[in-house]
Amino acid sequence: MVQTDRIIQGGEELFLTAGIKSVTMDDIARHLGMSKKTIYQFFKDKNELVIALVKKKLRDDENQMCDIIGKSNNVIEEMINMMKCSEEIFSRINPIVIHDLQKYHPEAWKQFQHFKADVLIRTLEELLTKGIKQGYIRPDIDVKIIARMRVSQVEMGFNTSVFPHNEFSIWKVQYQLLEHFNFGICTLKGYKLLNQFKNINDE
């Protein structure tokens, strides 16, 4: 693993559990067993490291989405696979990370907002349009509105003023929102297939 990737990974491991603000460059150096001077050869400060980490995560997420779409036989299977992939991501995220990103790292947050608009919303619009053609998604929905609604739902699930993390599990919140969304957009044909996949996964 090249040094920059190792530093990014070390930062990610600490940020995901403790949030970004409370982790120092000293903590990351200690965690990796390297000197702070070595880290500063690659990243001039913590903000630069956070930006690099967000860019890498978004690239990985995009590749993972493309992979899921490429391997799935229909839109319903894609939705179920996305659900499983989301579970893995959300179960590791500390809600404080999202808050810290917004408040202390505006450049990294902007990267996420661009990704949301350019990749997430576009991918969802394509997914919904394809689902309508396949007969699994209701033809009366407005694809542009529903895609944006879904992305906003995910963000709302991270909002600690709506879902305080001492009361709610992030994954449980996201799962409920996603399930509500999936069943809300399906035709009867899609609903049956969705139930079929759910039963297979639950067993």
QUICORUR-V410743 format. One line per field, one symbol per residue. ss: DSSP state (H for helix, E for strand, - for the rest). phi: phi as a letter, one per 20 degrees, with the letter a starting at -180 (. if undefined). psi: psi as a letter, one per 40 degrees, with the letter a starting at -180 (. if undefined). A space follows every 10 residues. Layout:
ss=???
phi=???
psi=???
This chain:
ss=--HHHHHHHH HHHHHHHH-- ----HHHHHH HH---HHHHH HH---HHHHH HHHHHHHHHH HHHHHHHHHH H---HHHHHH HHHHHHHHHH ----HHHHHH HHHH-HHHHH HHHHHHHHHH HHHHHHHHHH HHHH--E--- --HHHHHHHH HHHHHHHH-- ---------H HHHHHHHHHH HHHHHE-HHH HHHHHHHHHH HH-
phi=.fgffffgff ffgfffedne geedffgfff gemcefgfff fdcfafgfff ffffgfffff ffffffffff eeebffffff ffffffgfff feeegfgfff gfedcgffff gfffggfedf ffffgfffff ffffnedgfe fegfffffff ffggfffeff fecgfedceg fffffffffg fgffeeffff fffffgffff fff
psi=hidddddddd dddddddeid dehidddddd defiidddde ddhdiddddd dddddddddd dddddddddd eididddddd dddddddddd eehhdddddd dddegddddd dddddddddd dddddddddd dddeedihee ihdddddddd dddddddehe ddgheedihd dddddddddd ddddeiiddd dddddddddd dd.
